[in-house]
Amino acid sequence: MWQSYHSVASLAEALDRLAALGPQARIVAGATDLIIELERGVRRGVTDVIDITRVPDLTKITLGEDGWIHLGPLVTHNHCVDSKLIVERALPLAQACWQVGAPQIRNRGTVAGNLITASPANDTITPLMALEAVVTLASVRGERQVALRDFYTGVRTTVMAADELLVDIAFPALKLNEHGMFIKLALRRSQAISVVNAAVIVDFDHTNGAPLAEQPIARARIALGSVAPTIVRAPEAEAYMAGRCLTPELMAEAAALAARPAQPIDDVRGPADYRLEMVRVTTRRALRSIAAGQARGWLPERPVMLWGPNGGRPAPPLPAAVTHCAGELIVTRINGRQYALRGANEKTLLRLLREDALLTGTKEGCAEGECGACTVFLDRAAVMACMVPAPRAHGAEILTVEGLAGLGQLHPLQQAFVEEGAVQCGYCTPGFLMSGAKLLEERAQPTTREVQQALTGNLCRCTGYYRILSAFEKVKPAAR
């Protein structure tokens, strides 16, 4: 997929290598989009990958004295979901992040990467467009700021130069009188690309102390995703709402106006006419929820992260930059044992584990982050090994299903799977066990809903999941 993999120890090193290598280089953080693009030939001519995941201090979410929230380039979707600041002061972004992929993907995928991929169906672009975000692009030539509305030039294209790196995402934190919501319509509840998504933010004039539905609107912002070549705003609907109250009549008219800038296409996820109607429906639902004071919607109070006691901490930094070319050793610890593997530079972590470490318990199902059969722990967080470049294992700590059991004793969840008959063909079982074990590290007595959240990234084609859920019920006392 690439010829050279550069793991850098500082942003300055990353910028220097970008400048030296030019268009043949790409920055990688989560790699959940880039790996698929390279394998499918979407990104041609890429010979060098520059990994910034070991650079310190890039996972910070901060609130500046000017009232602006800042996201570092390694802030993942789960970091946003877990952030009290984001939930309280940028709720639509937290809701969008919660609906990206599955927990294993959210542990790797970054918000910055989602913006740069530039798909009109990417979920986090829509709320950040409504929040009127600004991105900072850095190169050896200096830094420049670009409003997100000016960042995109078309489908999967941006104004970024080949030598630039996105180093900051910033937007004004929502004030007490500003209320927002993100709604996503997809073909299933998780692991699905948007058919339509919408972010709505309403700035109320808090002068009369009345319920939200009875307060005049000072300003409204509506952004729409998956209905045009880029994320679009709905200026007519926004202007119509100013000075009015959220009456049923206003919500219906504003929702109808919101559909005007949409230019949807027919594709495998839905016809254009359906998308147009769903713009109206999703916008109206968001306005209704905001008016009722129920904008948080279905975002859990304690979301499942699958990072266990790690708490989302960044990966340990590298003492110095490392470049992996053909034949370079990848030195890593797997299941507590040191490995020095040669010839895996151009592979994924999944292939390294199976072909080079000969640990075949980790299964390949989809090879694109959909099925969860390849779930492992990377630096203590659950990830999908098919979505991780093999050189990222250098200097890392990895746990596979072979290392899940203790000395001569099954993990309690493994034992419960045996006793409850929670397997049929067994192909998906290692992934379920890894996700489940990490959940039980995170909370010893998970509710059924939390178990379901933990397993949204794991598919089984044989069962109805009932025995799998029964195994979790059985293991709860043992996990205390």
C-alpha positions in Angstrom: 0.0 0.0 0.0 2.9 2.3 0.7 6.7 2.0 0.3 7.8 3.9 3.4 6.1 4.5 6.7 7.4 7.4 8.8 6.5 7.4 12.5 7.4 10.9 13.7 8.0 12.2 17.2 7.0 15.9 16.6 4.9 18.1 14.4 8.0 19.8 13.1 9.3 16.5 11.8 6.0 15.8 10.1 6.0 19.1 8.3 9.6 18.7 7.2 8.8 15.3 5.7 5.7 16.6 4.0 7.7 19.4 2.5 10.4 17.0 1.3 8.2 14.3 -0.1 5.5 16.4 -1.7 2.3 15.0 -3.1 3.5 11.4 -2.8 3.1 11.6 1.0 0.0 11.4 3.2 -0.5 12.1 6.9 -2.1 9.3 8.9 -3.7 9.4 12.3 -6.6 7.0 12.6 -6.1 5.6 9.1 -9.7 4.3 9.0 -10.4 6.1 5.8 -6.9 6.2 4.3 -6.3 2.4 4.4 -9.5 1.7 2.4 -8.7 4.5 0.0 -5.2 3.1 -0.7 -6.4 -0.4 -1.1 -9.2 0.6 -3.5 -6.9 2.9 -5.5 -8.8 6.1 -4.6 -5.6 7.8 -3.5 -3.1 7.1 -6.3 0.6 7.9 -6.2 1.0 7.7 -2.4 4.3 6.1 -1.6 5.0 7.5 1.9 2.8 7.7 4.9 3.6 10.0 7.9 2.2 8.7 11.2 1.6 11.5 13.8 -0.1 9.3 16.4 3.0 9.3 18.7 3.3 13.1 18.8 2.5 14.3 22.3 -0.3 16.8 23.2 -2.4 16.4 20.0 -5.4 14.9 21.7 -6.4 17.9 23.7 -9.9 19.5 23.8 -9.7 23.0 25.3 -11.8 26.1 25.8 -9.9 29.3 25.2 -10.4 32.6 27.1 -12.2 33.9 24.0 -14.9 31.3 24.3 -13.7 29.2 21.4 -13.3 25.4 21.7 -10.1 23.9 20.1 -9.6 20.3 19.0 -6.2 18.9 18.4 -5.5 16.9 15.2 -5.5 13.5 17.1 -8.8 14.1 18.9 -10.9 11.0 18.1 -14.6 10.6 17.9 -14.7 8.9 21.3 -12.7 11.7 22.8 -15.5 14.1 21.8 -18.2 11.8 23.0 -16.4 11.5 26.4 -15.8 15.3 26.7 -18.1 17.1 29.1 -17.1 20.3 27.4 -18.2 19.0 23.9 -21.4 17.5 25.3 -22.4 20.7 27.2 -21.1 23.4 24.7 -21.1 21.6 21.3 -23.8 18.9 21.6 -24.4 18.4 17.9 -20.7 17.4 17.5 -20.9 14.9 20.3 -24.0 13.4 18.8 -22.4 13.1 15.3 -19.3 11.5 16.8 -21.4 9.0 18.6 -22.9 7.8 15.3 -19.6 7.3 13.5 -18.9 3.7 12.9 -18.6 1.6 16.0 -16.6 1.9 19.3 -13.5 0.3 17.7 -13.6 2.8 14.8 -14.3 5.8 17.1 -11.2 4.8 19.1 -9.0 5.3 16.0 -10.8 7.7 13.7 -10.1 11.4 14.2 -12.4 14.4 13.7 -9.6 16.0 11.6 -9.4 12.9 9.4 -13.1 13.0 8.9 -13.0 16.6 7.8 -10.0 16.0 5.4 -11.6 12.9 3.7 -14.2 15.4 2.6 -17.0 13.0 1.8 -20.4 14.9 1.8 -21.8 12.0 3.9 -19.2 12.3 6.7 -21.0 13.0 9.9 -18.8 15.4 11.8 -18.5 18.0 9.0 -22.2 18.9 9.3 -22.3 20.0 13.0 -18.9 21.8 12.6 -20.3 23.6 9.6 -23.3 24.7 11.7 -20.9 25.7 14.5 -19.0 27.8 12.0 -15.7 26.1 12.6 -12.3 27.3 11.4 -9.4 25.0 10.7 -5.7 25.9 11.0 -3.4 24.5 8.3 0.4 24.4 8.9 3.4 23.8 6.7 7.1 24.8 6.8 5.9 28.0 5.1 3.8 29.0 8.1 0.2 28.7 9.2 -3.1 29.9 7.7 -6.7 29.7 8.9 -9.6 28.7 6.7 -13.3 28.8 7.6 -14.8 25.4 7.2 -17.3 26.8 4.7 -14.4 27.7 2.4 -12.4 24.5 3.0 -14.2 22.2 0.5 -14.0 22.6 -3.3 -16.1 19.5 -4.2 -16.6 15.8 -3.5 -13.5 14.6 -1.5 -11.5 17.7 -2.4 -10.3 20.6 -0.2 -8.1 23.6 -0.4 -5.3 21.9 1.5 -1.9 22.0 -0.2 0.2 18.8 -0.4 2.6 20.1 2.3 0.0 21.2 4.8 -1.2 19.5 8.0 -4.4 20.3 9.8 -3.3 21.2 13.3 -6.4 22.7 14.9 -10.2 22.8 14.6 -11.8 25.8 16.4 -15.4 27.0 16.9 -17.3 29.2 19.3 -18.7 27.2 22.2 -22.5 27.4 22.4 -23.9 29.9 24.9 -26.6 29.2 27.4 -29.2 30.6 25.0 -28.0 28.5 22.1 -29.4 25.0 21.6 -28.5 22.5 18.9 -29.0 19.0 17.7 -27.6 16.6 15.1 -29.8 13.9 13.5 -28.6 11.2 11.2 -30.8 9.0 9.0 -29.1 5.8 7.8 -30.1 2.3 6.7 -29.3 0.9 10.1 -28.6 2.2 13.6 -24.9 1.8 13.5 -22.0 1.1 11.2 -23.9 3.0 8.4 -23.2 5.9 6.1 -25.7 8.8 6.2 -28.6 8.9 3.8 -29.2 12.4 5.1 -27.9 14.2 8.2 -28.7 17.6 9.6 -27.4 19.9 12.3 -29.6 22.6 13.6 -28.6 25.3 16.1 -31.1 27.9 17.4 -30.0 31.1 19.2 -32.9 32.2 21.4 -33.5 35.8 22.6 -33.7 35.0 26.4 -35.7 38.2 27.3 -39.0 36.9 28.6 -38.1 33.8 30.6 -40.7 31.7 28.8 -40.2 28.1 27.5 -38.0 27.8 24.5 -40.9 27.3 22.1 -42.3 30.8 23.2 -39.0 32.7 22.9 -38.1 34.7 19.8 -35.3 33.4 17.7 -32.3 35.7 17.4 -30.5 33.5 14.8 -30.7 30.0 13.4 -28.1 27.8 11.7 -29.0 24.7 9.6 -26.4 22.5 7.9 -27.2 19.4 5.8 -25.1 16.4 4.8 -25.2 13.8 2.1 -27.5 15.9 -0.1 -25.0 17.8 -2.2 -21.4 17.6 -3.4 -20.4 19.3 -0.1 -22.1 20.0 3.2 -24.5 22.9 2.7 -26.2 25.5 4.8 -29.9 26.4 4.4 -29.8 30.3 4.3 -33.5 30.8 3.4 -34.7 28.7 6.3 -32.3 30.4 8.7 -33.4 33.9 7.6 -37.1 32.9 7.8 -36.7 31.8 11.4 -35.1 35.0 12.7 -37.5 37.0 15.0 -40.1 34.3 15.1 -40.9 31.6 17.7 -40.8 27.8 17.3 -44.5 27.3 16.6 -45.6 24.2 14.7 -46.3 26.3 11.7 -42.8 27.9 11.8 -41.1 24.5 12.1 -43.1 23.1 9.2 -42.2 26.1 6.9 -38.6 26.2 8.0 -38.2 22.5 7.3 -39.6 22.9 3.8 -37.3 25.8 3.1 -34.3 23.8 4.4 -34.7 21.4 1.5 -34.2 24.1 -1.2 -30.3 24.0 -1.3 -30.2 20.2 -1.4 -29.1 18.6 -4.6 -29.3 14.9 -3.8 -28.5 12.1 -6.2 -29.9 8.6 -6.6 -27.6 5.9 -5.2 -27.6 2.6 -3.4 -28.7 4.2 -0.1 -31.7 6.0 -1.4 -33.3 8.0 -4.3 -33.0 11.7 -4.6 -36.7 12.3 -4.0 -36.5 10.4 -0.8 -33.5 12.4 0.4 -35.3 15.7 -0.3 -38.3 14.6 1.8 -36.0 13.4 4.6 -34.2 16.8 4.7 -37.6 18.2 5.7 -38.3 15.4 8.2 -35.0 15.5 9.9 -34.9 19.3 10.2 -38.4 19.4 11.6 -37.5 16.6 14.1 -34.5 18.6 15.3 -36.6 21.8 15.7 -39.3 19.9 17.6 -36.7 18.4 20.0 -35.1 21.8 20.6 -38.4 23.4 21.3 -39.3 20.7 23.8 -35.9 21.0 25.6 -35.0 17.4 24.5 -32.1 18.2 22.2 -29.8 15.6 23.9 -32.1 12.9 22.4 -30.6 9.4 22.5 -27.0 10.3 23.4 -26.3 8.1 26.5 -25.3 9.6 29.8 -22.4 7.1 30.0 -21.4 6.1 26.5 -19.5 2.8 26.0 -16.0 3.6 24.8 -14.2 0.2 24.8 -11.0 1.8 26.1 -11.3 0.2 29.5 -9.0 1.7 32.2 -7.0 3.4 29.5 -9.4 6.4 29.7 -8.6 7.4 26.2 -5.1 8.4 27.0 -2.8 9.0 24.0 -0.3 6.4 22.8 3.1 6.4 24.5 5.4 8.7 22.6 8.3 7.4 20.6 11.8 8.4 21.8 12.8 9.2 18.2 11.3 9.1 14.7 11.3 5.7 12.9 11.0 4.9 9.2 9.8 1.5 8.1 10.8 0.4 4.6 10.8 -3.0 3.1 12.6 -5.5 5.4 12.7 -3.1 8.4 12.0 -4.8 11.7 8.7 -4.1 13.5 9.4 -4.6 17.2 6.3 -5.0 19.3 4.8 -6.8 22.4 1.9 -9.1 21.7 0.2 -10.9 24.6 3.1 -10.0 26.8 5.7 -11.5 24.5 8.3 -9.5 22.5 8.2 -9.9 18.7 10.7 -8.7 16.1 8.9 -9.1 12.7 10.4 -8.4 9.3 8.5 -8.0 6.0 5.2 -6.7 7.3 5.8 -3.0 6.5 3.2 -2.7 3.8 0.5 -4.8 5.6 -2.3 -4.0 8.1 -2.0 -5.0 11.7 -4.5 -7.9 11.0 -2.1 -9.4 8.4 0.9 -8.9 10.6 -0.8 -10.8 13.4 -2.0 -13.7 11.2 0.9 -14.0 8.7 3.9 -12.9 10.6 3.1 -13.5 14.3 1.1 -16.6 13.4 -1.7 -15.6 15.8 -4.7 -16.8 13.7 -7.3 -16.3 16.4 -7.9 -12.8 15.0 -10.1 -13.3 12.0 -10.5 -11.4 8.7 -14.2 -10.9 7.8 -14.7 -7.8 5.8 -11.2 -6.1 5.9 -12.9 -2.7 5.9 -13.9 -2.1 9.6 -17.5 -3.4 9.3 -17.6 -6.8 11.0 -15.4 -6.6 14.1 -14.0 -10.1 13.7 -10.5 -8.7 13.9 -10.9 -6.7 17.2 -7.8 -6.5 19.3 -6.4 -4.2 22.0 -3.9 -1.7 20.8 -2.2 0.2 23.7 -5.2 -1.0 25.8 -8.0 0.3 23.6 -10.2 -1.9 21.4 -9.6 -1.4 17.7 -10.2 -3.2 14.4 -6.9 -4.6 13.3 -7.8 -4.4 9.6 -7.9 -0.6 10.0 -4.5 -0.2 11.6 -1.2 0.0 9.6 1.2 -2.8 10.7 4.1 -0.3 11.4 1.9 1.3 14.1 2.6 -1.8 16.1 6.2 -0.8 16.5 6.8 0.0 20.2 3.1 -0.8 21.0 1.4 -3.2 23.3 -1.1 -5.5 21.7 -3.5 -8.1 23.1 -5.3 -10.7 20.9 -7.8 -13.4 21.8 -4.9 -15.8 22.4 -3.8 -13.6 25.3 -7.3 -13.1 26.8 -7.2 -16.2 29.1 -5.2 -16.3 32.3 -2.7 -19.0 33.3 -4.6 -22.2 32.5 -7.9 -20.4 33.0 -10.5 -19.0 30.6 -11.5 -15.4 30.8 -15.0 -15.3 32.6 -16.6 -14.2 29.3 -15.0 -17.1 27.4 -16.3 -19.5 30.0 -19.8 -17.9 29.8 -19.8 -18.3 26.0 -19.0 -22.0 26.4 -21.7 -22.6 29.0 -24.4 -20.6 27.2 -23.6 -22.0 23.7 -23.0 -18.5 22.4 -21.2 -19.8 19.3 -22.2 -21.5 16.1 -19.5 -21.4 13.3 -17.3 -19.5 15.8 -15.7 -17.3 13.2 -16.9 -14.0 14.7 -16.4 -15.2 18.3 -12.9 -13.8 18.9 -14.1 -10.3 18.0 -17.1 -10.6 20.3 -14.9 -11.8 23.2 -12.4 -9.0 22.8 -15.2 -6.3 22.6 -16.9 -7.9 25.6 -13.8 -8.2 27.7 -13.0 -4.6 27.2 -16.5 -3.6 28.1 -16.2 -5.6 31.4 -13.0 -3.7 32.1 -14.9 -0.5 31.6 -17.9 -1.4 33.8 -18.3 -4.7 35.7 -22.1 -4.7 35.6 -23.1 -3.4 32.2 -26.8 -3.0 31.3 -28.2 -4.9 28.3 -28.2 -1.6 26.4 -24.6 -1.1 27.2 -23.7 -4.6 26.0 -25.5 -3.8 22.8 -23.6 -0.5 22.4 -20.3 -2.4 22.9 -21.2 -5.0 20.3 -22.4 -2.6 17.5 -19.1 -3.1 15.7 -19.4 -6.9 15.8 -21.5 -8.9 13.3 -22.6 -12.5 13.5 -24.2 -14.2 10.5 -25.2 -17.4 12.3 -27.1 -16.3 15.5 -29.8 -13.9 16.6 -27.4 -12.7 19.3 -29.6 -14.0 22.1 -27.1 -16.5 23.4 -24.3 -13.9 23.2 -26.4 -11.6 25.4 -27.2 -14.4 27.7 -23.4 -15.0 28.2 -23.0 -11.4 29.4 -25.8 -11.9 31.9 -24.1 -15.0 33.2 -20.7 -13.4 33.5 -21.8 -10.3 35.4 -21.4 -11.8 38.9 -18.0 -13.1 38.0 -16.9 -9.7 36.7 -17.6 -7.9 40.1 
